[in-house]
Amino acid sequence: MRKILILALILLPGFEIAGLIYLFSHYGWWFFGYLITMAILGWQLISEEKSLVIPRILSLINQGGSPITLLMGTAKNLLAGALFLFPGVLTDIIALFLLLIPVNEQSSKNEYGQKTNTQDKGDVIEGEFSRDDDDSK
């Protein structure tokens, strides 16, 4: 598996360059406009994810959920944005597939597989309370 990944990473730039030459010679400036548009969309995706990740994590923690799923979704979107920034059609297709893959919604389950209640209960804290007065001062 590791050898396949290394081989793919070595061959990807060659295929991208060959595709860029072929598509630019076939479509001309329209393809250049496509590359600029994809780079702008990738940059916008990265900047939006960066600016929204902290408020999303804080609201999820406030609701009592686990931020792991949110972080995985954010990492997936940042990787897709970075792939949109690289010029080439293959990286754009990979980024599009990354954006279409849903992230598993397991953030509402704790480590034991029990479903946690993420509804807002207000300011009520359930539990028992007892005060131990120490008069030995």
N, CA, C and O atoms as a GROMACS GRO file, in nm:
protein
  548
    1MET      N    1   0.083  -0.119   0.000
    1MET     CA    2   0.000   0.000   0.000
    1MET      C    3   0.087   0.126   0.000
    1MET      O    4   0.058   0.223  -0.069
    2ARG      N    5   0.194   0.121   0.079
    2ARG     CA    6   0.283   0.237   0.087
    2ARG      C    7   0.350   0.262  -0.048
    2ARG      O    8   0.366   0.377  -0.089
    3LYS      N    9   0.390   0.155  -0.118
    3LYS     CA   10   0.456   0.170  -0.247
    3LYS      C   11   0.360   0.229  -0.351
    3LYS      O   12   0.401   0.308  -0.436
    4ILE      N   13   0.233   0.189  -0.344
    4ILE     CA   14   0.134   0.243  -0.437
    4ILE      C   15   0.114   0.392  -0.412
    4ILE      O   16   0.103   0.470  -0.507
    5LEU      N   17   0.109   0.433  -0.285
    5LEU     CA   18   0.092   0.574  -0.252
    5LEU      C   19   0.211   0.656  -0.297
    5LEU      O   20   0.195   0.765  -0.352
    6ILE      N   21   0.332   0.605  -0.275
    6ILE     CA   22   0.452   0.676  -0.318
    6ILE      C   23   0.456   0.688  -0.470
    6ILE      O   24   0.491   0.793  -0.524
    7LEU      N   25   0.422   0.579  -0.539
    7LEU     CA   26   0.419   0.581  -0.685
    7LEU      C   27   0.316   0.681  -0.737
    7LEU      O   28   0.342   0.752  -0.835
    8ALA      N   29   0.200   0.686  -0.674
    8ALA     CA   30   0.097   0.782  -0.715
    8ALA      C   31   0.143   0.925  -0.692
    8ALA      O   32   0.118   1.012  -0.775
    9LEU      N   33   0.210   0.951  -0.580
    9LEU     CA   34   0.259   1.086  -0.553
    9LEU      C   35   0.370   1.127  -0.650
    9LEU      O   36   0.385   1.245  -0.681
   10ILE      N   37   0.447   1.030  -0.698
   10ILE     CA   38   0.552   1.062  -0.795
   10ILE      C   39   0.492   1.085  -0.934
   10ILE      O   40   0.534   1.176  -1.005
   11LEU      N   41   0.393   1.004  -0.971
   11LEU     CA   42   0.335   1.015  -1.105
   11LEU      C   43   0.232   1.127  -1.119
   11LEU      O   44   0.207   1.173  -1.231
   12LEU      N   45   0.173   1.171  -1.009
   12LEU     CA   46   0.067   1.273  -1.016
   12LEU      C   47   0.115   1.403  -1.082
   12LEU      O   48   0.045   1.455  -1.169
   13PRO      N   49   0.231   1.459  -1.044
   13PRO     CA   50   0.273   1.582  -1.113
   13PRO      C   51   0.295   1.564  -1.262
   13PRO      O   52   0.266   1.655  -1.341
   14GLY      N   53   0.346   1.448  -1.303
   14GLY     CA   54   0.365   1.424  -1.446
   14GLY      C   55   0.234   1.421  -1.522
   14GLY      O   56   0.222   1.479  -1.629
   15PHE      N   57   0.135   1.352  -1.466
   15PHE     CA   58   0.003   1.349  -1.529
   15PHE      C   59  -0.062   1.487  -1.530
   15PHE      O   60  -0.128   1.525  -1.626
   16GLU      N   61  -0.041   1.562  -1.422
   16GLU     CA   62  -0.098   1.698  -1.416
   16GLU      C   63  -0.036   1.787  -1.523
   16GLU      O   64  -0.107   1.862  -1.591
   17ILE      N   65   0.096   1.780  -1.538
   17ILE     CA   66   0.162   1.864  -1.637
   17ILE      C   67   0.120   1.825  -1.778
   17ILE      O   68   0.095   1.911  -1.862
   18ALA      N   69   0.113   1.695  -1.803
   18ALA     CA   70   0.069   1.649  -1.936
   18ALA      C   71  -0.075   1.693  -1.963
   18ALA      O   72  -0.108   1.735  -2.074
   19GLY      N   73  -0.160   1.683  -1.861
   19GLY     CA   74  -0.299   1.728  -1.876
   19GLY      C   75  -0.310   1.877  -1.898
   19GLY      O   76  -0.391   1.923  -1.978
   20LEU      N   77  -0.227   1.955  -1.826
   20LEU     CA   78  -0.227   2.100  -1.844
   20LEU      C   79  -0.187   2.138  -1.986
   20LEU      O   80  -0.248   2.225  -2.048
   21ILE      N   81  -0.083   2.072  -2.038
   21ILE     CA   82  -0.037   2.104  -2.173
   21ILE      C   83  -0.144   2.067  -2.276
   21ILE      O   84  -0.172   2.145  -2.367
   22TYR      N   85  -0.202   1.950  -2.260
   22TYR     CA   86  -0.303   1.906  -2.357
   22TYR      C   87  -0.427   1.994  -2.352
   22TYR      O   88  -0.475   2.039  -2.456
   23LEU      N   89  -0.478   2.021  -2.232
   23LEU     CA   90  -0.602   2.099  -2.220
   23LEU      C   91  -0.580   2.245  -2.259
   23LEU      O   92  -0.669   2.307  -2.317
   24PHE      N   93  -0.462   2.301  -2.226
   24PHE     CA   94  -0.438   2.440  -2.264
   24PHE      C   95  -0.423   2.452  -2.415
   24PHE      O   96  -0.467   2.551  -2.474
   25SER      N   97  -0.360   2.352  -2.479
   25SER     CA   98  -0.348   2.359  -2.625
   25SER      C   99  -0.483   2.336  -2.692
   25SER      O  100  -0.506   2.385  -2.803
   26HIS      N  101  -0.572   2.262  -2.627
   26HIS     CA  102  -0.702   2.233  -2.687
   26HIS      C  103  -0.804   2.344  -2.662
   26HIS      O  104  -0.879   2.380  -2.752
   27TYR      N  105  -0.806   2.400  -2.537
   27TYR     CA  106  -0.908   2.499  -2.501
   27TYR      C  107  -0.854   2.641  -2.489
   27TYR      O  108  -0.932   2.736  -2.488
   28GLY      N  109  -0.725   2.657  -2.480
   28GLY     CA  110  -0.665   2.790  -2.478
   28GLY      C  111  -0.691   2.866  -2.350
   28GLY      O  112  -0.676   2.813  -2.240
   29TRP      N  113  -0.732   2.993  -2.365
   29TRP     CA  114  -0.749   3.082  -2.250
   29TRP      C  115  -0.868   3.046  -2.164
   29TRP      O  116  -0.874   3.085  -2.048
   30TRP      N  117  -0.963   2.971  -2.218
   30TRP     CA  118  -1.075   2.927  -2.136
   30TRP      C  119  -1.027   2.834  -2.024
   30TRP      O  120  -1.077   2.839  -1.912
   31PHE      N  121  -0.930   2.751  -2.057
   31PHE     CA  122  -0.876   2.661  -1.956
   31PHE      C  123  -0.796   2.739  -1.851
   31PHE      O  124  -0.798   2.704  -1.733
   32PHE      N  125  -0.728   2.843  -1.894
   32PHE     CA  126  -0.656   2.929  -1.799
   32PHE      C  127  -0.756   2.997  -1.705
   32PHE      O  128  -0.728   3.010  -1.586
   33GLY      N  129  -0.869   3.039  -1.755
   33GLY     CA  130  -0.974   3.096  -1.670
   33GLY      C  131  -1.028   2.995  -1.572
   33GLY      O  132  -1.059   3.029  -1.457
   34TYR      N  133  -1.041   2.869  -1.616
   34TYR     CA  134  -1.084   2.762  -1.526
   34TYR      C  135  -0.985   2.744  -1.412
   34TYR      O  136  -1.025   2.731  -1.297
   35LEU      N  137  -0.856   2.744  -1.443
   35LEU     CA  138  -0.754   2.728  -1.340
   35LEU      C  139  -0.756   2.842  -1.239
   35LEU      O  140  -0.741   2.820  -1.119
   36ILE      N  141  -0.775   2.964  -1.286
   36ILE     CA  142  -0.782   3.080  -1.197
   36ILE      C  143  -0.907   3.070  -1.110
   36ILE      O  144  -0.900   3.099  -0.990
   37THR      N  145  -1.019   3.031  -1.168
   37THR     CA  146  -1.143   3.017  -1.091
   37THR      C  147  -1.130   2.911  -0.982
   37THR      O  148  -1.175   2.933  -0.870
   38MET      N  149  -1.070   2.798  -1.014
   38MET     CA  150  -1.052   2.691  -0.915
   38MET      C  151  -0.958   2.735  -0.803
   38MET      O  152  -0.979   2.699  -0.687
   39ALA      N  153  -0.856   2.810  -0.837
   39ALA     CA  154  -0.764   2.859  -0.734
   39ALA      C  155  -0.834   2.957  -0.640
   39ALA      O  156  -0.812   2.954  -0.519
   40ILE      N  157  -0.918   3.042  -0.695
   40ILE     CA  158  -0.993   3.137  -0.611
   40ILE      C  159  -1.091   3.062  -0.522
   40ILE      O  160  -1.105   3.095  -0.404
   41LEU      N  161  -1.159   2.962  -0.576
   41LEU     CA  162  -1.253   2.884  -0.495
   41LEU      C  163  -1.182   2.805  -0.386
   41LEU      O  164  -1.233   2.794  -0.274
   42GLY      N  165  -1.065   2.751  -0.416
   42GLY     CA  166  -0.987   2.680  -0.315
   42GLY      C  167  -0.941   2.772  -0.204
   42GLY      O  168  -0.947   2.736  -0.086
   43TRP      N  169  -0.895   2.891  -0.240
   43TRP     CA  170  -0.852   2.988  -0.140
   43TRP      C  171  -0.970   3.032  -0.053
   43TRP      O  172  -0.955   3.048   0.069
   44GLN      N  173  -1.085   3.051  -0.112
   44GLN     CA  174  -1.204   3.090  -0.038
   44GLN      C  175  -1.248   2.978   0.057
   44GLN      O  176  -1.290   3.006   0.170
   45LEU      N  177  -1.241   2.855   0.014
   45LEU     CA  178  -1.276   2.741   0.099
   45LEU      C  179  -1.183   2.732   0.219
   45LEU      O  180  -1.228   2.707   0.331
   46ILE      N  181  -1.055   2.752   0.197
   46ILE     CA  182  -0.958   2.748   0.307
   46ILE      C  183  -0.982   2.861   0.405
   46ILE      O  184  -0.981   2.839   0.526
   47SER      N  185  -1.003   2.981   0.355
   47SER     CA  186  -1.022   3.095   0.446
   47SER      C  187  -1.151   3.084   0.526
   47SER      O  188  -1.154   3.123   0.642
   48GLU      N  189  -1.258   3.032   0.465
   48GLU     CA  190  -1.383   3.014   0.540
   48GLU      C  191  -1.369   2.907   0.648
   48GLU      O  192  -1.421   2.924   0.758
   49GLU      N  193  -1.301   2.798   0.618
   49GLU     CA  194  -1.281   2.694   0.717
   49GLU      C  195  -1.196   2.744   0.832
   49GLU      O  196  -1.223   2.712   0.948
   50LYS      N  197  -1.094   2.822   0.802
   50LYS     CA  198  -1.009   2.875   0.908
   50LYS      C  199  -1.085   2.969   1.000
   50LYS      O  200  -1.064   2.968   1.121
   51SER      N  201  -1.172   3.050   0.944
   51SER     CA  202  -1.243   3.148   1.026
   51SER      C  203  -1.360   3.087   1.104
   51SER      O  204  -1.401   3.144   1.205
   52LEU      N  205  -1.413   2.973   1.060
   52LEU     CA  206  -1.529   2.915   1.126
   52LEU      C  207  -1.499   2.798   1.217
   52LEU      O  208  -1.589   2.749   1.286
   53VAL      N  209  -1.375   2.749   1.221
   53VAL     CA  210  -1.347   2.627   1.296
   53VAL      C  211  -1.358   2.650   1.448
   53VAL      O  212  -1.413   2.564   1.517
   54ILE      N  213  -1.310   2.760   1.500
   54ILE     CA  214  -1.314   2.784   1.645
   54ILE      C  215  -1.458   2.804   1.694
   54ILE      O  216  -1.495   2.742   1.794
   55PRO      N  217  -1.542   2.887   1.629
   55PRO     CA  218  -1.681   2.897   1.676
   55PRO      C  219  -1.757   2.766   1.667
   55PRO      O  220  -1.840   2.737   1.754
   56ARG      N  221  -1.731   2.686   1.564
   56ARG     CA  222  -1.799   2.556   1.554
   56ARG      C  223  -1.758   2.463   1.668
   56ARG      O  224  -1.843   2.396   1.726
   57ILE      N  225  -1.630   2.460   1.700
   57ILE     CA  226  -1.582   2.373   1.808
   57ILE      C  227  -1.641   2.418   1.941
   57ILE      O  228  -1.684   2.335   2.021
   58LEU      N  229  -1.641   2.548   1.965
   58LEU     CA  230  -1.695   2.597   2.092
   58LEU      C  231  -1.844   2.568   2.106
   58LEU      O  232  -1.889   2.532   2.215
   59SER      N  233  -1.920   2.583   1.998
   59SER     CA  234  -2.063   2.554   2.009
   59SER      C  235  -2.087   2.404   2.026
   59SER      O  236  -2.180   2.364   2.096
   60LEU      N  237  -2.005   2.321   1.963
   60LEU     CA  238  -2.021   2.177   1.979
   60LEU      C  239  -1.985   2.132   2.119
   60LEU      O  240  -2.052   2.045   2.175
   61ILE      N  241  -1.881   2.188   2.176
   61ILE     CA  242  -1.844   2.155   2.314
   61ILE      C  243  -1.950   2.206   2.411
   61ILE      O  244  -1.979   2.140   2.510
   62ASN      N  245  -2.006   2.322   2.382
   62ASN     CA  246  -2.115   2.376   2.464
   62ASN      C  247  -2.236   2.282   2.466
   62ASN      O  248  -2.304   2.270   2.568
   63GLN      N  249  -2.261   2.216   2.354
   63GLN     CA  250  -2.374   2.124   2.345
   63GLN      C  251  -2.341   1.988   2.403
   63GLN      O  252  -2.430   1.904   2.417
   64GLY      N  253  -2.216   1.964   2.437
   64GLY     CA  254  -2.177   1.838   2.498
   64GLY      C  255  -2.132   1.733   2.399
   64GLY      O  256  -2.123   1.615   2.435
   65GLY      N  257  -2.104   1.770   2.278
   65GLY     CA  258  -2.061   1.674   2.177
   65GLY      C  259  -1.911   1.662   2.171
   65GLY      O  260  -1.838   1.737   2.236
   66SER      N  261  -1.864   1.568   2.092
   66SER     CA  262  -1.722   1.546   2.073
   66SER      C  263  -1.675   1.620   1.949
   66SER      O  264  -1.739   1.610   1.844
   67PRO      N  265  -1.567   1.695   1.957
   67PRO     CA  266  -1.523   1.773   1.841
   67PRO      C  267  -1.443   1.694   1.738
   67PRO      O  268  -1.395   1.752   1.640
   68ILE      N  269  -1.428   1.563   1.756
   68ILE     CA  270  -1.345   1.485   1.664
   68ILE      C  271  -1.404   1.483   1.523
   68ILE      O  272  -1.331   1.501   1.426
   69THR      N  273  -1.534   1.462   1.511
   69THR     CA  274  -1.598   1.459   1.380
   69THR      C  275  -1.587   1.595   1.312
   69THR      O  276  -1.565   1.603   1.191
   70LEU      N  277  -1.603   1.700   1.389
   70LEU     CA  278  -1.591   1.834   1.334
   70LEU      C  279  -1.450   1.859   1.283
   70LEU      O  280  -1.431   1.918   1.176
   71LEU      N  281  -1.350   1.816   1.358
   71LEU     CA  282  -1.212   1.836   1.316
   71LEU      C  283  -1.180   1.754   1.192
   71LEU      O  284  -1.104   1.798   1.105
   72MET      N  285  -1.236   1.634   1.183
   72MET     CA  286  -1.214   1.553   1.062
   72MET      C  287  -1.278   1.620   0.940
   72MET      O  288  -1.219   1.620   0.832
   73GLY      N  289  -1.397   1.674   0.956
   73GLY     CA  290  -1.461   1.745   0.846
   73GLY      C  291  -1.385   1.869   0.805
   73GLY      O  292  -1.374   1.900   0.686
   74THR      N  293  -1.332   1.941   0.903
   74THR     CA  294  -1.254   2.061   0.873
   74THR      C  295  -1.125   2.025   0.802
   74THR      O  296  -1.087   2.093   0.706
   75ALA      N  297  -1.058   1.920   0.848
   75ALA     CA  298  -0.935   1.877   0.781
   75ALA      C  299  -0.962   1.832   0.638
   75ALA      O  300  -0.883   1.859   0.548
   76LYS      N  301  -1.074   1.764   0.618
   76LYS     CA  302  -1.112   1.720   0.483
   76LYS      C  303  -1.136   1.840   0.392
   76LYS      O  304  -1.094   1.839   0.277
   77ASN      N  305  -1.204   1.941   0.443
   77ASN     CA  306  -1.230   2.061   0.363
   77ASN      C  307  -1.104   2.141   0.336
   77ASN      O  308  -1.088   2.197   0.228
   78LEU      N  309  -1.013   2.148   0.434
   78LEU     CA  310  -0.886   2.218   0.412
   78LEU      C  311  -0.801   2.146   0.308
   78LEU      O  312  -0.738   2.210   0.224
   79LEU      N  313  -0.800   2.013   0.311
   79LEU     CA  314  -0.726   1.938   0.210
   79LEU      C  315  -0.787   1.958   0.072
   79LEU      O  316  -0.715   1.972  -0.027
   80ALA      N  317  -0.920   1.960   0.065
   80ALA     CA  318  -0.986   1.984  -0.064
   80ALA      C  319  -0.954   2.124  -0.116
   80ALA      O  320  -0.930   2.142  -0.235
   81GLY      N  321  -0.952   2.223  -0.027
   81GLY     CA  322  -0.915   2.358  -0.069
   81GLY      C  323  -0.773   2.366  -0.119
   81GLY      O  324  -0.744   2.436  -0.216
   82ALA      N  325  -0.682   2.296  -0.052
   82ALA     CA  326  -0.542   2.294  -0.097
   82ALA      C  327  -0.529   2.225  -0.232
   82ALA      O  328  -0.450   2.268  -0.316
   83LEU      N  329  -0.606   2.119  -0.254
   83LEU     CA  330  -0.602   2.052  -0.384
   83LEU      C  331  -0.661   2.139  -0.494
   83LEU      O  332  -0.616   2.132  -0.609
   84PHE      N  333  -0.760   2.222  -0.462
   84PHE     CA  334  -0.814   2.316  -0.561
   84PHE      C  335  -0.710   2.422  -0.598
   84PHE      O  336  -0.711   2.473  -0.710
   85LEU      N  337  -0.621   2.455  -0.503
   85LEU     CA  338  -0.519   2.556  -0.532
   85LEU      C  339  -0.415   2.507  -0.632
   85LEU      O  340  -0.364   2.586  -0.712
   86PHE      N  341  -0.383   2.377  -0.629
   86PHE     CA  342  -0.286   2.323  -0.723
   86PHE      C  343  -0.347   2.321  -0.862
   86PHE      O  344  -0.460   2.278  -0.880
   87PRO      N  345  -0.271   2.368  -0.961
   87PRO     CA  346  -0.328   2.368  -1.097
   87PRO      C  347  -0.332   2.227  -1.153
   87PRO      O  348  -0.234   2.152  -1.145
   88GLY      N  349  -0.444   2.194  -1.208
   88GLY     CA  350  -0.460   2.062  -1.271
   88GLY      C  351  -0.599   2.009  -1.252
   88GLY      O  352  -0.668   2.045  -1.156
   89VAL      N  353  -0.639   1.923  -1.341
   89VAL     CA  354  -0.773   1.868  -1.339
   89VAL      C  355  -0.782   1.750  -1.244
   89VAL      O  356  -0.884   1.733  -1.177
   90LEU      N  357  -0.678   1.667  -1.236
   90LEU     CA  358  -0.683   1.550  -1.148
   90LEU      C  359  -0.696   1.591  -1.001
   90LEU      O  360  -0.774   1.531  -0.927
   91THR      N  361  -0.621   1.692  -0.960
   91THR     CA  362  -0.633   1.736  -0.820
   91THR      C  363  -0.769   1.799  -0.794
   91THR      O  364  -0.821   1.790  -0.683
   92ASP      N  365  -0.826   1.863  -0.895
   92ASP     CA  366  -0.960   1.920  -0.879
   92ASP      C  367  -1.065   1.810  -0.865
   92ASP      O  368  -1.160   1.824  -0.787
   93ILE      N  369  -1.049   1.701  -0.938
   93ILE     CA  370  -1.142   1.589  -0.927
   93ILE      C  371  -1.130   1.522  -0.790
   93ILE      O  372  -1.230   1.487  -0.729
   94ILE      N  373  -1.006   1.505  -0.742
   94ILE     CA  374  -0.985   1.447  -0.610
   94ILE      C  375  -1.046   1.537  -0.503
   94ILE      O  376  -1.109   1.488  -0.409
   95ALA      N  377  -1.029   1.669  -0.516
   95ALA     CA  378  -1.087   1.763  -0.420
   95ALA      C  379  -1.239   1.759  -0.423
   95ALA      O  380  -1.304   1.768  -0.318
   96LEU      N  381  -1.296   1.745  -0.541
   96LEU     CA  382  -1.441   1.737  -0.552
   96LEU      C  383  -1.493   1.611  -0.483
   96LEU      O  384  -1.595   1.617  -0.414
   97PHE      N  385  -1.425   1.498  -0.501
   97PHE     CA  386  -1.464   1.376  -0.432
   97PHE      C  387  -1.451   1.389  -0.281
   97PHE      O  388  -1.534   1.337  -0.207
   98LEU      N  389  -1.347   1.459  -0.236
   98LEU     CA  390  -1.331   1.483  -0.092
   98LEU      C  391  -1.447   1.564  -0.036
   98LEU      O  392  -1.495   1.537   0.074
   99LEU      N  393  -1.493   1.662  -0.112
   99LEU     CA  394  -1.604   1.743  -0.065
   99LEU      C  395  -1.735   1.667  -0.065
   99LEU      O  396  -1.825   1.698   0.014
  100LEU      N  397  -1.749   1.567  -0.152
  100LEU     CA  398  -1.873   1.491  -0.160
  100LEU      C  399  -1.882   1.378  -0.059
  100LEU      O  400  -1.991   1.327  -0.033
  101ILE      N  401  -1.769   1.338  -0.001
  101ILE     CA  402  -1.770   1.230   0.097
  101ILE      C  403  -1.826   1.283   0.228
  101ILE      O  404  -1.772   1.381   0.282
  102PRO      N  405  -1.932   1.222   0.281
  102PRO     CA  406  -1.986   1.270   0.409
  102PRO      C  407  -1.898   1.223   0.526
  102PRO      O  408  -1.836   1.117   0.521
  103VAL      N  409  -1.896   1.304   0.630
  103VAL     CA  410  -1.824   1.269   0.752
  103VAL      C  411  -1.923   1.197   0.843
  103VAL      O  412  -2.037   1.241   0.858
  104ASN      N  413  -1.881   1.087   0.903
  104ASN     CA  414  -1.968   1.010   0.991
  104ASN      C  415  -2.010   1.093   1.110
  104ASN      O  416  -1.927   1.159   1.173
  105GLU      N  417  -2.138   1.091   1.141
  105GLU     CA  418  -2.192   1.167   1.252
  105GLU      C  419  -2.188   1.085   1.380
  105GLU      O  420  -2.292   1.045   1.432
  106GLN      N  421  -2.069   1.058   1.431
  106GLN     CA  422  -2.055   0.984   1.554
  106GLN      C  423  -2.019   1.075   1.670
  106GLN      O  424  -1.976   1.029   1.775
  107SER      N  425  -2.035   1.205   1.650
  107SER     CA  426  -1.998   1.298   1.755
  107SER      C  427  -2.096   1.296   1.872
  107SER      O  428  -2.064   1.346   1.980
  108SER      N  429  -2.216   1.240   1.852
  108SER     CA  430  -2.313   1.238   1.960
  108SER      C  431  -2.304   1.111   2.042
  108SER      O  432  -2.387   1.088   2.130
  109LYS      N  433  -2.204   1.028   2.015
  109LYS     CA  434  -2.185   0.907   2.094
  109LYS      C  435  -2.058   0.922   2.176
  109LYS      O  436  -1.957   0.973   2.127
  110ASN      N  437  -2.062   0.878   2.301
  110ASN     CA  438  -1.942   0.886   2.381
  110ASN      C  439  -1.856   0.763   2.355
  110ASN      O  440  -1.886   0.684   2.266
  111GLU      N  441  -1.749   0.746   2.431
  111GLU     CA  442  -1.654   0.640   2.403
  111GLU      C  443  -1.710   0.501   2.431
  111GLU      O  444  -1.652   0.403   2.384
  112TYR      N  445  -1.818   0.489   2.504
  112TYR     CA  446  -1.878   0.360   2.533
  112TYR      C  447  -1.991   0.326   2.437
  112TYR      O  448  -2.056   0.223   2.453
  113GLY      N  449  -2.015   0.409   2.338
  113GLY     CA  450  -2.119   0.382   2.240
  113GLY      C  451  -2.256   0.428   2.284
  113GLY      O  452  -2.355   0.404   2.214
  114GLN      N  453  -2.266   0.493   2.400
  114GLN     CA  454  -2.396   0.540   2.447
  114GLN      C  455  -2.423   0.676   2.386
  114GLN      O  456  -2.334   0.760   2.373
  115LYS      N  457  -2.547   0.697   2.349
  115LYS     CA  458  -2.585   0.824   2.289
  115LYS      C  459  -2.599   0.929   2.398
  115LYS      O  460  -2.668   0.909   2.497
  116THR      N  461  -2.532   1.042   2.378
  116THR     CA  462  -2.541   1.151   2.474
  116THR      C  463  -2.652   1.244   2.433
  116THR      O  464  -2.686   1.254   2.315
  117ASN      N  465  -2.708   1.312   2.529
  117ASN     CA  466  -2.816   1.405   2.502
  117ASN      C  467  -2.757   1.540   2.467
  117ASN      O  468  -2.693   1.603   2.551
  118THR      N  469  -2.777   1.584   2.343
  118THR     CA  470  -2.721   1.711   2.299
  118THR      C  471  -2.826   1.822   2.297
  118THR      O  472  -2.799   1.930   2.245
  119GLN      N  473  -2.945   1.797   2.352
  119GLN     CA  474  -3.046   1.901   2.357
  119GLN      C  475  -3.015   1.996   2.471
  119GLN      O  476  -2.955   1.958   2.572
  120ASP      N  477  -3.056   2.120   2.455
  120ASP     CA  478  -3.033   2.220   2.557
  120ASP      C  479  -3.130   2.200   2.673
  120ASP      O  480  -3.251   2.202   2.654
  121LYS      N  481  -3.075   2.181   2.792
  121LYS     CA  482  -3.158   2.160   2.910
  121LYS      C  483  -3.173   2.288   2.992
  121LYS      O  484  -3.235   2.286   3.098
  122GLY      N  485  -3.118   2.394   2.947
  122GLY     CA  486  -3.125   2.517   3.024
  122GLY      C  487  -3.013   2.522   3.127
  122GLY      O  488  -2.903   2.474   3.102
  123ASP      N  489  -3.041   2.582   3.243
  123ASP     CA  490  -2.940   2.597   3.347
  123ASP      C  491  -2.954   2.494   3.458
  123ASP      O  492  -2.900   2.515   3.567
  124VAL      N  493  -3.023   2.385   3.434
  124VAL     CA  494  -3.046   2.284   3.536
  124VAL      C  495  -2.932   2.182   3.533
  124VAL      O  496  -2.901   2.126   3.428
  125ILE      N  497  -2.871   2.160   3.649
  125ILE     CA  498  -2.768   2.059   3.664
  125ILE      C  499  -2.823   1.953   3.757
  125ILE      O  500  -2.852   1.981   3.874
  126GLU      N  501  -2.838   1.832   3.707
  126GLU     CA  502  -2.893   1.725   3.789
  126GLU      C  503  -2.781   1.658   3.868
  126GLU      O  504  -2.671   1.637   3.817
  127GLY      N  505  -2.811   1.625   3.994
  127GLY     CA  506  -2.714   1.556   4.077
  127GLY      C  507  -2.750   1.571   4.224
  127GLY      O  508  -2.851   1.632   4.259
  128GLU      N  509  -2.667   1.514   4.308
  128GLU     CA  510  -2.689   1.522   4.452
  128GLU      C  511  -2.586   1.617   4.511
  128GLU      O  512  -2.474   1.629   4.462
  129PHE      N  513  -2.626   1.683   4.618
  129PHE     CA  514  -2.540   1.781   4.681
  129PHE      C  515  -2.543   1.759   4.832
  129PHE      O  516  -2.650   1.740   4.890
  130SER      N  517  -2.430   1.763   4.891
  130SER     CA  518  -2.423   1.759   5.038
  130SER      C  519  -2.307   1.848   5.082
  130SER      O  520  -2.202   1.852   5.017
  131ARG      N  521  -2.328   1.919   5.190
  131ARG     CA  522  -2.228   2.011   5.241
  131ARG      C  523  -2.169   1.951   5.368
  131ARG      O  524  -2.242   1.915   5.460
  132ASP      N  525  -2.038   1.942   5.372
  132ASP     CA  526  -1.969   1.893   5.492
  132ASP      C  527  -1.907   2.013   5.561
  132ASP      O  528  -1.812   2.072   5.512
  133ASP      N  529  -1.963   2.049   5.677
  133ASP     CA  530  -1.906   2.160   5.754
  133ASP      C  531  -1.796   2.106   5.845
  133ASP      O  532  -1.816   2.011   5.921
  134ASP      N  533  -1.682   2.168   5.837
  134ASP     CA  534  -1.569   2.126   5.920
  134ASP      C  535  -1.553   2.228   6.030
  134ASP      O  536  -1.507   2.339   6.005
  135ASP      N  537  -1.590   2.192   6.154
  135ASP     CA  538  -1.582   2.282   6.269
  135ASP      C  539  -1.451   2.272   6.345
  135ASP      O  540  -1.442   2.324   6.456
  136SER      N  541  -1.352   2.207   6.291
  136SER     CA  542  -1.227   2.186   6.363
  136SER      C  543  -1.126   2.297   6.336
  136SER      O  544  -1.007   2.277   6.360
  137LYS      N  545  -1.168   2.409   6.288
  137LYS     CA  546  -1.077   2.520   6.258
  137LYS      C  547  -1.027   2.588   6.381
  137LYS      O  548  -0.949   2.683   6.372
   0.00000   0.00000   0.00000
